């Protein structure tokens, strides 16, 4: 009690509350599963992009003098 007033009230839980909670948890689980699928797809696409970029990227130290002249830096 605080200042002579109760802080909480204890009441019985409605019979359908447990069923509603179960449904809510199932919906959340489905949402999480979908998000994980999308995350997996995005990760796979990102890996492909990074592999492609790694294949076409030539570090500055590996560039030939000819390619530097073409870019106007030689």
N, C-alpha and C positions, 0 to 999 in steps of 0.2 A: 504494500500500500504506500501511496505517496500523498501526503497532505490529506489523509483520511479517505482517499479514493482508490479503488482497485486499479492496478496497472494492466491486468489482462482479464479476459473473460473466457472461460472454458465452456465450449459448446460441443455437442456431438457433430461429427462430420456427416454430411448428407451421403446417402447410400450411393449415389451416382458419382460422387467426387473421385473415388478411386478409379472408376472407369474413365472418366474425363482426363485424369492425370496420366493414365496409361496411354490414351490416344495422343495426348500432347507429347509424351516422350517418344512415341513411335514416329510422329511427324518430324520431331527434331532429328531423330536417327536417320530418317529418309533424306532430310535436308543435308545433313552432314555427309551422307553417302554420295549424294549428287555433287556437292561441293568438292569432295575428294576426287570424283571422276573428272570434273572439269579441271581441277588442279593438275591431275596426272596428264591430261591432254595438253594443257598449256606447258607443262614442264617438258613433255616430249617435243613439242613444237619449238620451244626455246633451245633445247639441245640440238635439234636439226639446224636451226639458224646459226648457233654458235659454231657448229662443225663446218657449215658452209662458209662462214666468215673466216674461220681459221684456214680453210683451204685456199681462199682467195687473198688473204692478207699476206703481204710480203714485208717483213720488218725493214726499217730504213737501212740497217747495216747490210742487208742482203741484196739491196737494189743495185742494179748495174749503173755504171757512169752514164750509159746511153739513156736510161730511163730518167735520170736526174736532169740531163740536158733537155729532154723532151718537156719536162715540167718547168724548165727555166731556172734551175737551181745549180747549174754546173758551169 
